[in-house]
Amino acid sequence: MSPGAGHVIGLVSCRRLAGRGLTAALCAPPAGHDWCIVKLGIQGTIRGLDVDISHFAGDHAPRVSIQAANVDEDKEPAMPPRGPRMGVAATAEEFEAVSKLQSGDWDVLVPRTVLRPGTPASGHNYFLVSSQQKWTHVRLNIFPDGGVARLRVYGVGHKDWASADPKEPVDLAAMANGGACVGFSNALFGHPNRMIGIGQPRSAADGWVTARRPDRPPVLQGDETGALLVLGGEWAMFRLSHPGVVTHVEIDTTHFKGTCPASCRLDGCILTAQEEEDMVRQQWEPPSHRWKALLPATQLLPSAAQVFDSLTPELQDVVTHARLTICPDGGVGRLRLRGFPSSLCLLRPRDKPLTRFSMKAGFRSGL
């Protein structure tokens, strides 16, 4: 699941290690086939899978199937510490612990499928998943054995809002809670989704970086406050994990010393699922009257995390989408929109006051 740091809790056989790809952890008896169980970094809906067999020439796993389950945390067995041991059979204690999951009976996301080797340096095998269920674990089966370099699980995180503390603000934009970037104007490298990832930015590559705008003037000038007087900017649009009121905005430009934007602003709006799809086709040009200012044009500091008060606490405006605009261009490591989820289960679009829609069923998990 992206984002998050998933980990293997049970891996059965595979013969050898190629590069950084795992082909061995717990080794199975000679009969049967090999498999491994991976706990996802966060609970969520799976949209796609990538079984990457790059650099395994002649010893890749010829066939795979993938299963999944939603395991309650209190029902997950405690696995014995494995340490650096690789390439040897699983102990009886390890088999006994993992057998409690009854993973052979899990739901099938990908039936048994032949893998395509591809080229030595690019052996990706992609699989789309249409299930709307939430998952915490996946089981990769390989038939009968062989090597797999990477297993990537793509999807949207889900937060249990019913159990959330209503007095504690949450990051409404966080990918781990279900937030997602649904549009952007420019990305030289680094998808804007990285701004709403987990933890602190590890480097400039772990953020959103735009190309230099070609309409920048030859000589940059500033106003009396020091803000640059330039036209245009780059933007990224986010669907919040839950409709809510944003109270604080954090912009983190860590690692961006010479490429930090001069300023930024943040606007929010309410969009239904159908309106979101329409905006995608219209290159994200909603009518100006739909936008609410969450953060006015504000100067940014290089390589620093800044927290600003939102304009909405006074207005108590609920938003479902937010648009970050940076001026004129540059890089941002993290965007955090902290606030409180709305207790409203029904919202009315401003231009259609008689139209109601359910927040639970009305918003698609991904585009």
WODA-V994420 format. One record per helix or strand of 3 or more residues. SS is the DSSP state (alpha for helix, beta for strand). FROM is the first residue (numbers start at 1). TO is the last residue. If there is no record, write none. Layout:
BEGIN
ss=(SS/SS)
from=(FROM/FROM)
to=(TO/TO)
END
This chain:
BEGIN
ss=(beta/beta/beta/alpha/alpha/alpha/beta/beta/beta/beta/alpha/alpha/beta/alpha/alpha/beta/beta/alpha/alpha/beta/beta/alpha/beta/beta/alpha)
from=(7/34/63/73/92/103/107/124/135/150/161/175/180/192/204/234/263/273/288/292/305/312/319/334/359)
to=(12/52/69/75/99/105/114/128/143/157/163/177/184/196/206/252/269/281/290/299/309/315/327/341/362)
END
